[in-house]
Amino acid sequence: MSYPASLSLMFPSSDMDKITIEKNLFCLPWTQTILGTHFEGKVNFMALAWLTRVNYSPPMLGICVNKQHASHAAIVSTKEFSVNVPTVDMVEITDYAGLVSGRRVDKSKLFEVFYGELKSAPMIRECPVTIECRLTETVSLPTNSFFISEIVAVYTEETFLTDGKPDVKKINPILLTMPDNRFWSVGYCVGKAWSAGSGLRERKKEHGQEE
Amino acid sequence: MSYPASLSLMFPSSDMDKITIEKNLFCLPWTQTILGTHFEGKVNFMALAWLTRVNYSPPMLGICVNKQHASHAAIVSTKEFSVNVPTVDMVEITDYAGLVSGRRVDKSKLFEVFYGELKSAPMIRECPVTIECRLTETVSLPTNSFFISEIVAVYTEETFLTDGKPDVKKINPILLTMPDNRFWSVGYCVGKAWSAGSGLRERKKEHGQEE
C-alpha cells in the first residue's frame, strides 16, 4: 500500500517546517499516579505515569513498569496492585515515592493505607481516586513490562463528585511531562467531547461531504 | 502474602469516607491525540486518547483501539500508524474525527498530510508534535486491541521547542476526561519531577529513615 503521489507533491520539502527530534523527546502530558503493591510482604509505593485504559468492557487498565523496580517484582509475585491518583497538593510526596527504591527504603508509612477486595493492593487514603487492579496478562518488552489488569473496584469520596461522577477540577490531579520533567495541573475546559465537532459535522452534511 | 492486621484496624469502616463507584467512572485526564492510518488505501484519522509509553529503550508507544473501528482494520493490515498531538485550537476538528467513521466518511482531506519514513503513517501538518510508529505486537483484549509499536521518528517544529525540547505550553495539547467527556488544557507548572521530593528525602535522611 502506498500513498498518492499528489500528497508528497503538495508538500515539497522546501515548504516544510518539520524537524525530527530524538525519539524520547516528546512531552505528552501523562497523568501522574502512585502505584501501590506488596513487595516482599511489605506495603510499597512508586511514582507511575505510563498507564492507559486498554479495554472498555470489562474495564481494564495497563501500566508500564521498569523491570528493575521493586514494584515490578511485587506485581509478578502477587498479581495485584493499586493505582492511586494524587492531587497537586501531594507533589512533594509523590515525587519522593519515585526518588527512592523500595529495595532500600521502607515506604510503607508514607501514606495512610486502606484495602478493598484485594489483599495485595494497598490504596492511599489521601488520594481522591484509587483503583484496585488484578493482573490478567504480562507483556514483556526490552526494558519494561506492560501489566494488563482488570479493574476490580474504583474508590473515591462524595466530595470529589459532580452529578455522580468524579470531577477532575475537584480531584485536581498532577500531570507529568518528560524529559523536561515538569509537573502540571489541569487547566480550563476547552470543549465537550463527542459534541465539539457536531457543528462541523452539520456543515459537512450540508455540503454533501457526509451521507 | 497478606497485609498486616494492624492496617485494617487502623482504618475501621466507620471512619472511612471512601465509596466505590462504577468501574468506568474514573476521570483521569488522558492526552487527546489523532490516530493516522491508511484504511483500504486511503488516509484515515480517528480521535485517540488511550495510549501510553510502554518501553523506555528503545522508545515504544502502545495504543488502544476498539476492534470495530476502521483504524483497527487499517493497523492490522498495514502494521503502521501515526500519533498526532493537536492543540486546543483544534478541538472542533479533533472531536469531528472521533464522531464519524472512516467506513462511511472520507476523512482523508481533513488535514494537510505529510510523510516521514513509513508509507502508511500519514501525519498531520497542523499538529505541533507527530509520532511515526511501526507495529511490533498486538494484544487482543475483549473489546479492544492494544497495539504495541516502536517509535520510528518524532516530528515537531523549532517554534515548539524550549532548550531543544518540545515545550508543553507551546504545544498546548488537549486533555480528555471520561465519562464526563470534557476537553481540557494543561494548567500551570506545579513542580519539578525527580526534584520536588528532594527536600523530603533530605529530611528523612536526617531522621535516619533512609540509609
Interface residues (C-beta under 8 A of the other chain):
Chain A: M1 S2 Y3 L7 S8 M10 F11 M16 D17 K18 I19 T20 I21 E22 K23 N24 L25 F26 C27 L28 P29 W30 T31 T33 H38 G41 V43 W50 L51 T52 R53 V54 N55 Y56 S57 P58 P59 M60 G62 C64 N66 S77 T78 V85 V88 V91 E92 I93 T94 D95 Y96 A97 G98 L99 V100 R104 V105 D106 E112 V113 F114 Y115 G116 K119 S120 P122 R125 V129 T130 I131 E137 V139 L141 P142 T143 N144 F146 I148 I151 A153 V154 Y155 T156 E157 E158 T159 L161 T162 D163 G164 K165 P166 D167 V168 I171 P173 I174 L175 L176 T177 M178 P179 D180 N181 R182 F183 W184 S185 V186 G187 Y188 C189 V190 G191 K192 A193 W194 S195 A196 G197 S198 G199 L200 R201 K204 Q209 E210 E211
Chain B: M1 S2 Y3 L7 S8 M10 F11 M16 D17 K18 I19 T20 I21 E22 K23 N24 L25 F26 C27 L28 P29 W30 T31 T33 H38 G41 V43 W50 L51 T52 R53 V54 N55 Y56 S57 P58 P59 M60 G62 C64 N66 S77 T78 V85 V88 V91 E92 I93 T94 D95 Y96 A97 G98 L99 V100 R104 V105 D106 E112 V113 F114 Y115 G116 K119 S120 P122 R125 V129 T130 I131 E137 V139 L141 P142 T143 N144 F146 I148 I151 A153 V154 Y155 T156 E157 E158 T159 L161 T162 D163 G164 K165 P166 D167 V168 I171 P173 I174 L175 L176 T177 M178 P179 D180 N181 R182 F183 W184 S185 V186 G187 Y188 C189 V190 G191 K192 A193 W194 S195 A196 G197 S198 G199 L200 R201 K204 Q209 E210 E211
